[in-house]
Amino acid sequence: MYAKFMVKLATLKSDAGASMVEYALLVVLIAIVAITAVTLAGKEVSSTFSEIGSALK
């Protein structure tokens, strides 16, 4: 029983955990870039719409 458990544990210690961490880091990096881009573009778009609104009055 112990030997089966150790074999099962050894198969779990594969590169799958490392790959998961790498994918998680990529997702976090992409999220940071996306949030930054939306924040910067949002300010630009907001000021452009404000200018257009002021010009229409």
CYANA upper distance limits for C-alpha pairs under 8 A (distance plus 0.5 A):
  1 MET  CA      5 PHE  CA      6.83
  2 TYR  CA      6 MET  CA      6.71
  3 ALA  CA      7 VAL  CA      6.69
  4 LYS  CA      8 LYS  CA      6.63
  5 PHE  CA      9 LEU  CA      6.55
  6 MET  CA     10 ALA  CA      6.52
  7 VAL  CA     11 THR  CA      6.84
  8 LYS  CA     12 LEU  CA      6.94
  9 LEU  CA     13 LYS  CA      7.06
 10 ALA  CA     14 SER  CA      8.07
 13 LYS  CA     17 GLY  CA      8.03
 15 ASP  CA     19 SER  CA      6.65
 16 ALA  CA     20 MET  CA      6.61
 17 GLY  CA     21 VAL  CA      6.83
 18 ALA  CA     22 GLU  CA      6.76
 19 SER  CA     23 TYR  CA      6.66
 20 MET  CA     24 ALA  CA      6.60
 21 VAL  CA     25 LEU  CA      6.68
 22 GLU  CA     26 LEU  CA      6.73
 23 TYR  CA     27 VAL  CA      6.68
 24 ALA  CA     28 VAL  CA      6.73
 25 LEU  CA     29 LEU  CA      6.62
 26 LEU  CA     30 ILE  CA      6.58
 27 VAL  CA     31 ALA  CA      6.55
 28 VAL  CA     32 ILE  CA      6.69
 29 LEU  CA     33 VAL  CA      6.78
 30 ILE  CA     34 ALA  CA      6.55
 31 ALA  CA     35 ILE  CA      6.53
 32 ILE  CA     36 THR  CA      6.60
 33 VAL  CA     37 ALA  CA      6.58
 34 ALA  CA     38 VAL  CA      6.60
 35 ILE  CA     39 THR  CA      6.54
 36 THR  CA     40 LEU  CA      6.65
 37 ALA  CA     41 ALA  CA      6.41
 38 VAL  CA     42 GLY  CA      6.12
 39 THR  CA     43 LYS  CA      6.95
 40 LEU  CA     44 GLU  CA      7.08
 41 ALA  CA     45 VAL  CA      6.53
 42 GLY  CA     46 SER  CA      6.41
 43 LYS  CA     47 SER  CA      6.70
 44 GLU  CA     48 THR  CA      6.68
 45 VAL  CA     49 PHE  CA      6.63
 46 SER  CA     50 SER  CA      6.65
 47 SER  CA     51 GLU  CA      6.70
 48 THR  CA     52 ILE  CA      6.76
 49 PHE  CA     53 GLY  CA      6.49
 50 SER  CA     54 SER  CA      6.59
 51 GLU  CA     55 ALA  CA      6.62
 52 ILE  CA     56 LEU  CA      6.75
 53 GLY  CA     57 LYS  CA      7.08
